[in-house]
């Protein structure tokens, strides 16, 4: 029987109901989820039972046999004992895999938690035995930039809040996939605004410090409408406030918009619902910037612009250029707004 696939929230819910598996393997690139779950496991036992029934071990400092010996002990005056193996990713694969000997016959009174923070566990036999013996394997995956808005929206709804589309994109641009910061900021907004409130650009500006008028969302809108004055004023603001407006994030936003725009030109089905689905726009109001873009840029111009974006990316990393990033960004914006769409083959 395969171990059930669980989400972070699903696993939290199981633990809150005191539904425990004998073994948990927490592994993957996203460390935030693993850290949060470990804190829950550390609090399974009441404080008075932890001295004799809680074992925390570290992969680089402990042998597999020591871990297995601890797991086979009986709890003292407690229903369970908890054994947490941290930094298991630092163990040699054959050492980690050796734990399959215990996983094949886990103790019903022990909760073993194996943490491979920042890496996928390479322990085929261990994983097979966890699956076979009703253990839980949680793969902690990093959120992809493209899915960040949907993820942020889901977490906001989970907290009983709503959010305007512009507010979601502001959070994505300036917090991105840094989950620790993202959760903290949304939790703070929940505390300030209260249940069922709507997160607006104004409240983000007021409580997080991100400008509602000078941000990547507004820059994309300006570029879609070929509003040069607005676009250059935003870039000037970025130049004067570089800490909150790194050019790398701006470049990602610009590239994302124009690469999406290019896909629309090559869609056989030009109906608006199809085009909206292609760029992940849930409402017609979210699709307006693409309507402007298709009106103001032809496919050849978009191809030329994407080439210029790639060139900016290289130069901003010091390849064939020593110019200031924000001067390079100004040049890119000028190129975008004046692109003739001449492609050489």
C-alpha positions in Angstrom: 0.0 0.0 0.0 1.5 3.3 -1.1 1.9 6.1 1.5 -0.8 8.7 1.0 0.1 11.9 -0.7 -0.6 14.7 1.6 -0.4 18.5 1.4 1.2 20.7 4.0 -2.3 21.8 5.3 -3.6 18.2 5.1 -0.7 17.0 7.2 -1.1 19.8 9.7 -4.8 18.8 10.0 -4.0 15.1 10.6 -1.5 16.0 13.4 -4.0 18.4 15.0 -6.5 15.5 15.2 -3.7 13.4 16.8 -3.8 10.9 13.8 -0.2 9.8 13.8 1.7 7.5 11.4 4.7 5.5 12.7 7.2 7.1 10.3 7.3 10.5 8.5 9.8 11.4 5.8 9.8 15.1 5.2 12.0 16.0 2.3 12.3 18.4 -0.6 13.7 21.8 -1.6 11.3 24.1 0.3 12.6 24.3 3.9 9.7 26.4 5.2 7.2 23.6 5.3 9.6 21.1 6.9 10.5 23.6 9.6 6.9 24.3 10.4 6.0 20.6 10.6 9.0 19.8 12.8 7.7 22.4 15.3 4.4 20.6 15.4 6.1 17.2 16.0 8.2 18.8 18.8 5.0 19.7 20.6 3.1 16.4 20.3 4.2 15.4 23.8 3.3 17.6 26.8 6.3 19.4 28.4 6.5 17.0 31.4 6.9 14.0 29.1 9.6 15.3 26.8 12.6 14.7 28.9 12.3 11.0 28.7 10.4 10.5 25.4 11.7 13.1 23.0 14.9 12.4 21.0 16.4 15.0 18.6 19.3 13.7 16.5 21.3 15.2 13.7 22.3 13.3 10.5 26.0 14.3 10.4 26.5 13.3 14.1 24.6 10.1 14.5 24.7 6.6 13.0 21.6 4.8 11.6 21.9 2.1 14.3 21.7 4.8 17.1 18.5 6.1 15.5 17.0 2.7 15.2 18.0 1.8 18.8 16.2 4.9 20.1 13.1 4.1 18.0 12.8 0.6 19.5 12.7 1.8 23.1 9.4 1.9 25.0 8.0 5.3 26.1 8.2 6.1 29.8 4.8 7.0 31.3 3.6 8.2 27.9 1.6 6.8 25.0 4.3 7.8 22.5 7.9 8.7 22.2 9.0 11.0 19.4 12.3 10.6 17.6 13.3 13.5 15.2 16.2 13.0 12.8 17.2 16.4 11.5 19.6 17.2 8.6 19.2 13.7 7.3 20.1 15.1 3.8 23.7 15.3 5.1 23.9 11.5 5.6 25.4 9.3 3.0 22.6 7.7 0.9 23.5 4.2 2.1 23.4 5.4 5.7 20.0 7.0 5.3 18.7 4.0 3.4 19.8 1.6 6.2 16.9 3.0 8.2 14.7 0.7 6.1 15.5 -2.0 8.5 13.5 -0.2 11.2 10.9 1.0 8.7 10.1 -2.6 7.8 8.9 -3.2 11.4 8.2 0.2 13.1 7.2 0.4 16.7 3.6 1.4 17.2 4.6 3.5 20.2 7.3 5.5 18.4 6.8 8.5 16.0 9.9 8.7 13.8 10.3 11.9 11.8 13.1 12.0 9.2 13.9 15.5 7.9 15.8 16.0 4.6 15.6 19.8 4.5 16.4 21.3 1.1 16.9 17.9 -0.7 15.0 14.9 -2.0 15.9 11.8 -0.1 17.8 9.2 -2.1 16.9 6.1 -0.1 15.0 3.7 -2.3 14.6 0.9 0.2 13.6 3.3 3.1 10.9 4.9 0.9 9.6 1.5 -0.1 9.2 0.4 3.5 7.6 3.7 4.6 5.1 3.2 1.8 4.5 -0.4 2.7 4.0 0.2 6.4 1.5 3.1 6.5 4.1 5.8 6.9 3.8 9.3 5.4 6.1 10.8 2.8 5.7 14.6 2.4 7.6 16.2 -0.6 8.1 19.8 0.1 8.3 21.5 -3.3 9.3 25.1 -4.0 6.5 27.2 -5.6 7.2 28.0 -9.2 7.1 31.8 -10.0 4.4 31.2 -12.6 2.1 29.6 -9.9 2.9 32.2 -7.2 -0.2 34.3 -7.7 -2.5 31.3 -7.4 -0.7 30.1 -4.4 -0.8 33.5 -2.6 -4.5 33.7 -3.5 -5.2 30.3 -2.0 -3.4 31.1 1.3 -5.3 34.4 1.6 -8.6 32.6 1.2 -7.5 30.0 3.7 -7.0 32.9 6.2 -10.6 34.1 5.5 -9.5 37.1 3.4 -10.1 38.3 -0.1 -7.6 40.2 -2.4 -7.8 42.4 -5.4 -5.8 41.1 -8.4 -3.4 44.0 -8.3 -2.7 43.3 -4.6 -2.0 39.7 -5.4 0.5 40.7 -8.1 2.2 43.2 -5.8 2.7 40.5 -3.2 4.1 38.2 -5.9 6.5 40.7 -7.3 7.9 41.9 -4.0 7.7 38.8 -1.8 7.6 36.1 -4.5 8.1 32.6 -3.3 9.9 33.4 0.0 7.3 31.5 2.0 8.4 32.5 5.5 8.1 36.2 4.6 4.9 35.6 2.6 3.1 33.8 5.5 4.3 36.5 8.0 3.0 39.4 5.8 -0.4 37.8 5.1 -0.8 36.8 8.7 0.0 40.4 9.7 -2.6 41.7 7.2 -5.2 39.2 8.6 -4.5 40.5 12.2 -4.8 44.1 11.1 -7.8 43.8 8.7 -9.8 41.1 10.4 -12.0 38.3 9.0 -13.5 38.6 5.5 -11.6 41.8 4.7 -10.3 42.5 1.2 -6.6 43.1 0.7 -6.2 46.2 -1.5 -3.1 47.8 -3.0 -3.6 50.7 -0.5 -3.5 48.4 2.5 -0.4 46.7 1.2 1.3 50.1 0.7 0.3 51.2 4.2 1.2 48.0 6.1 3.9 46.3 4.0 5.6 49.4 2.4 5.1 48.5 -1.3 4.1 51.5 -3.4 0.6 51.0 -5.0 1.5 53.4 -7.9 5.2 52.5 -8.6 5.5 48.8 -8.9 5.9 46.0 -11.5 2.2 45.6 -11.9 1.8 49.3 -12.9 4.9 49.1 -15.1 3.4 46.2 -17.1 0.1 48.1 -17.4 2.1 51.2 -18.7 4.0 49.0 -21.2 0.9 47.3 -22.4 -0.6 50.7 -23.2 2.7 52.1 -24.5 2.4 54.9 -21.9 6.0 56.1 -22.0 5.7 58.9 -19.4 4.2 56.5 -16.8 6.7 53.7 -17.6 9.8 56.0 -17.2 8.5 57.6 -14.0 8.1 54.1 -12.5 11.7 53.2 -13.6 13.0 56.4 -12.0 11.2 55.5 -8.8 12.8 52.1 -8.9 16.2 53.7 -9.4 15.7 55.8 -6.3 14.4 52.9 -4.2 16.5 50.0 -5.3 16.2 47.9 -2.1 12.5 47.2 -2.7 12.7 47.2 -6.5 15.5 44.9 -7.8 15.9 44.9 -11.5 16.0 41.1 -11.6 12.4 40.9 -10.4 11.3 43.6 -12.8 12.9 41.8 -15.7 11.1 38.5 -14.7 7.7 40.4 -14.7 8.4 42.0 -18.1 9.6 38.7 -19.6 6.6 36.9 -18.2 4.1 39.4 -19.8 5.7 39.5 -23.2 6.2 35.7 -23.4 2.5 35.2 -22.5 1.6 37.8 -25.1 3.6 35.9 -27.7 1.8 32.6 -27.0 -1.5 34.4 -27.7 -0.5 35.3 -31.2 0.1 31.6 -32.0 -3.1 30.3 -30.6 -5.4 28.8 -33.2 -8.4 29.5 -31.1 -8.7 33.3 -30.7 -11.8 33.3 -28.5 -11.4 35.3 -25.4 -12.1 32.4 -22.9 -9.3 30.3 -24.6 -6.9 33.2 -24.6 -7.7 34.0 -21.0 -7.0 30.4 -20.0 -3.7 30.4 -21.8 -2.4 33.3 -19.6 -4.2 32.3 -16.4 -6.5 35.2 -16.4 -9.6 34.3 -14.3 -11.7 37.4 -15.0 -12.0 39.6 -18.1 -10.6 42.5 -16.1 -7.4 40.5 -15.6 -7.1 40.1 -19.4 -7.3 43.8 -20.2 -3.5 44.3 -20.3 -3.3 41.5 -22.9 -5.9 43.1 -25.0 -3.9 46.4 -25.0 -0.7 44.4 -25.7 -2.2 42.7 -28.7 -3.4 46.0 -30.0 -0.2 47.9 -29.4 2.4 45.2 -30.4 2.5 42.8 -33.3 4.1 39.4 -33.1 7.4 40.5 -34.7 7.7 43.4 -32.2 7.1 40.9 -29.3 9.8 38.6 -30.6 12.2 41.5 -30.8 11.3 42.7 -27.3 11.9 39.2 -25.9 15.3 39.2 -27.5 16.0 42.6 -25.9 14.9 41.3 -22.5 17.4 38.4 -22.8 20.1 40.9 -23.7 19.3 43.0 -20.7 19.4 40.0 -18.4 22.9 39.2 -19.7 24.2 42.7 -19.4 22.7 43.2 -15.9 24.8 40.2 -14.8 28.0 41.9 -16.1 28.2 40.1 -19.5 29.6 42.6 -22.0 28.5 45.6 -19.9 29.4 47.5 -16.8 26.5 49.9 -16.9 24.3 50.6 -13.9 21.3 48.1 -13.8 18.8 50.9 -13.8 20.3 52.7 -16.8 20.2 49.4 -18.6 16.6 49.0 -17.5 15.8 52.4 -19.0 17.4 51.4 -22.2 15.2 48.2 -22.2 12.0 50.2 -21.6 13.0 52.5 -24.5 13.6 49.5 -26.7 10.3 48.0 -25.8 8.3 51.2 -26.5 10.1 51.9 -29.8 10.5 48.3 -31.1 10.1 48.4 -34.9 9.6 44.6 -35.1 12.3 44.0 -37.7 13.4 40.4 -37.5 16.5 39.1 -39.3 16.5 35.5 -40.4 
